[in-house]
Amino acid sequence: MSKNVLEGIKKDLDSFVGQRVTLKANRGRRKILQREGILESTYPNIFVIKIEGEYSPRRISYSYADILTETVEIKIKEKNTKIGSVSI
C-alpha cells in the first residue's frame, strides 16, 4: 500500500518538474529549512530541488517518503498547491 502512495507522490511531482516551489524541511533539533527553488528532476526514489544560493546554485535531494512522513513540505508557487497531502 505504501509503495502505491509513494508512486502517487512521484507522479504528482513529475507534473511540476521545472516549476518554482517553496520547500520547508524539518532538519531535526528545531532546525527548519525554508527556501524557494526549482523542482529540477525526479528519479525512482528521490527528487532534486535546485536552490539559488548567494554564491552558486545548490541542489538538495529528498526521498518521497520524506513527503509522506511530513519531514518535507513542497508547495508549488504558481498554483499554491501542496504536494503530499495524502489520506491513508
C-alpha positions in Angstrom: 0.0 0.0 0.0 2.7 2.5 0.9 4.5 1.8 -2.4 1.4 2.9 -4.3 1.3 6.1 -2.1 4.9 6.8 -2.9 4.3 6.3 -6.6 1.4 8.7 -6.4 3.6 11.4 -4.8 6.2 10.8 -7.5 3.5 11.2 -10.2 2.3 14.4 -8.6 5.9 15.8 -8.6 6.5 14.7 -12.2 3.9 17.0 -13.4 5.6 20.0 -11.7 9.2 19.5 -12.9 10.8 22.8 -13.9 8.4 24.9 -11.8 9.2 27.1 -8.8 8.5 25.6 -5.4 8.6 26.5 -1.8 10.5 24.0 0.3 10.0 23.5 4.0 12.2 20.8 5.6 12.4 19.7 9.2 16.1 19.0 9.8 15.8 18.0 13.4 16.6 19.7 16.7 14.2 22.6 15.9 16.1 23.4 12.7 13.7 24.1 9.8 15.0 24.9 6.3 12.7 27.2 4.3 13.8 28.0 0.8 12.5 28.7 -2.7 13.8 26.8 -5.7 13.0 24.9 -8.8 12.0 21.3 -8.9 14.8 20.1 -11.2 14.1 16.4 -11.6 12.5 13.3 -10.3 14.1 9.8 -10.1 12.6 6.5 -9.0 13.4 7.0 -5.3 14.3 10.7 -4.9 13.6 14.2 -6.3 16.0 17.1 -6.7 15.4 20.8 -5.9 17.8 23.5 -7.2 18.2 26.4 -4.8 19.8 29.6 -5.9 22.4 30.5 -3.2 24.4 33.7 -2.7 27.5 32.3 -4.5 26.4 29.3 -6.5 23.3 27.2 -7.0 22.8 24.3 -4.7 21.0 21.0 -5.2 19.1 19.2 -2.5 17.6 15.8 -2.8 14.9 14.2 -0.7 13.0 10.9 -0.9 9.3 10.6 -1.5 9.0 9.1 2.0 10.1 12.4 3.4 7.0 14.0 2.0 4.8 11.1 3.2 6.2 11.4 6.8 5.8 15.2 6.6 9.5 15.8 7.1 9.5 17.8 3.9 6.7 20.0 2.6 6.6 21.2 -1.0 4.3 23.9 -2.3 4.1 24.9 -6.0 4.5 28.7 -6.2 2.1 29.5 -9.1 -0.8 27.2 -8.1 -0.2 27.3 -4.3 -0.7 23.5 -4.4 0.7 21.4 -1.6 2.3 18.1 -2.6 1.9 15.1 -0.4 -1.5 15.7 1.2 -2.5 12.1 1.2 -5.1 10.4 3.3 -4.3 6.8 4.2 
